[in-house]
Amino acid sequence: MFDPKQYRRIIRASAWYDLLATIGFATPWSFAVIHAGLLWLTQRWQLAGIFPAFAPAHVLMANLLGSVVTIWALLRIRDPQLQFGRYDAAARFLFAVWQIYAVVHGASVIILAFTAMEIVFGILQSMPVRAAAPGEGKAA
């Protein structure tokens, strides 16, 4: 069981991870660099699964994901509320399911590195939190 201050730190840590892991997906230009890097790693390490070139509609979806997750991360960094951690945990479990689904259907296993982080932060943010003592407030 976490105390509220510890839990807020976990929310912030997960948000910082999200910001660093997804901000590059937010624009077509930065995504091109990220995609090239992931493709290079997939080939260099001879990982199973495919990592195809992206059509403009795929890039749009990646950019939408990057934009929304970047804003969501900034909100949780600024205001790490318990309810945000709970919603984030649910979203992480959904992301993990869809990532595993993609790998099972032939996507590169490099995706599983992201999946591991989704599961770890999802579990941490699903853990019980002790009720705040009077005067504990929101400051972390």
C-alpha positions in Angstrom: 0.0 0.0 0.0 1.3 3.4 -0.9 0.8 6.6 1.0 -0.6 9.5 -1.1 2.7 11.2 -1.5 4.4 8.0 -2.8 1.4 7.5 -5.2 1.7 11.0 -6.6 5.4 10.3 -7.3 4.5 7.2 -9.2 2.0 9.1 -11.2 4.6 11.7 -12.0 7.2 9.1 -12.9 4.8 7.4 -15.3 3.9 10.8 -16.8 7.6 11.6 -17.3 8.1 8.2 -19.0 5.1 8.9 -21.3 6.4 12.3 -22.1 9.9 11.1 -23.0 8.6 8.0 -24.9 5.9 9.6 -26.9 6.7 13.3 -27.6 8.6 12.2 -30.6 5.4 10.7 -32.1 3.6 14.1 -31.9 4.9 15.5 -35.3 5.4 13.9 -38.7 9.1 15.1 -38.7 10.0 13.8 -35.3 8.1 10.6 -35.9 10.1 10.0 -39.1 13.3 10.0 -36.9 11.7 7.7 -34.3 10.4 5.3 -36.9 13.8 5.1 -38.6 15.5 4.4 -35.2 13.0 1.7 -34.3 13.4 0.2 -37.8 17.2 0.2 -37.4 17.0 -1.5 -34.0 14.6 -4.1 -35.3 17.0 -4.9 -38.2 20.2 -4.6 -36.2 19.0 -7.0 -33.5 17.2 -9.2 -36.1 14.0 -9.1 -34.1 11.0 -11.1 -35.1 8.0 -9.4 -36.7 7.7 -6.7 -39.3 8.2 -3.0 -38.9 6.8 -1.6 -42.1 7.0 1.8 -43.7 4.1 4.1 -42.7 1.6 5.5 -45.1 0.4 9.1 -44.4 -2.7 7.8 -42.5 -0.5 5.7 -40.2 1.7 8.7 -39.5 -1.5 10.7 -38.7 -2.5 8.0 -36.1 1.0 8.0 -34.6 0.9 11.8 -34.4 -2.5 11.8 -32.7 -1.3 9.3 -30.2 1.8 11.3 -29.5 -0.1 14.6 -29.2 -2.8 13.2 -26.8 -0.3 11.3 -24.6 2.0 14.3 -24.4 -0.8 16.5 -23.2 -2.0 13.8 -20.8 1.5 13.4 -19.4 1.8 17.2 -18.9 -1.4 17.2 -16.9 -0.2 14.4 -14.7 3.1 16.0 -14.1 1.5 19.3 -13.1 -1.4 17.7 -11.1 -0.8 14.0 -10.1 -4.2 13.3 -8.7 -5.2 9.8 -7.5 -8.1 9.6 -10.0 -5.7 10.4 -12.9 -3.4 7.6 -11.8 -6.4 5.2 -11.8 -7.5 6.3 -15.3 -3.9 6.1 -16.5 -3.6 2.5 -15.2 -6.7 1.5 -17.1 -5.4 3.1 -20.3 -2.0 1.3 -19.8 -3.7 -2.1 -19.6 -5.6 -1.3 -22.8 -2.4 -0.2 -24.5 -0.7 -3.4 -23.4 -3.5 -5.5 -24.8 -3.4 -3.8 -28.2 0.4 -4.0 -28.3 0.4 -7.7 -27.6 -2.4 -8.2 -30.1 -0.2 -6.4 -32.7 2.8 -8.5 -31.9 0.8 -11.7 -32.1 -0.4 -10.6 -35.5 3.1 -10.0 -36.8 4.3 -6.6 -35.6 7.9 -6.3 -34.5 8.6 -7.6 -31.0 10.4 -4.3 -30.3 6.9 -3.1 -29.3 7.1 -5.4 -26.2 9.7 -3.0 -24.7 6.9 -0.4 -24.5 4.4 -3.1 -23.3 6.6 -3.9 -20.4 6.5 -0.3 -19.2 2.8 -0.1 -19.7 2.3 -3.2 -17.5 4.7 -2.0 -14.8 3.2 1.4 -14.5 -0.3 0.0 -14.8 0.2 -2.3 -11.9 1.8 0.4 -9.7 -1.0 2.8 -10.4 -3.6 0.1 -9.6 -2.1 -0.5 -6.1 -4.1 0.5 -3.0 -3.4 4.0 -1.6 -3.8 4.9 2.1 -6.3 7.6 2.8 -4.6 11.0 3.2 -4.1 12.2 6.8 -5.5 15.6 7.6 -3.0 18.3 6.5 -1.3 16.0 3.9 -2.6 18.1 1.1 -1.8 17.7 -2.6 1.8 19.0 -2.7 4.3 16.3 -3.6 
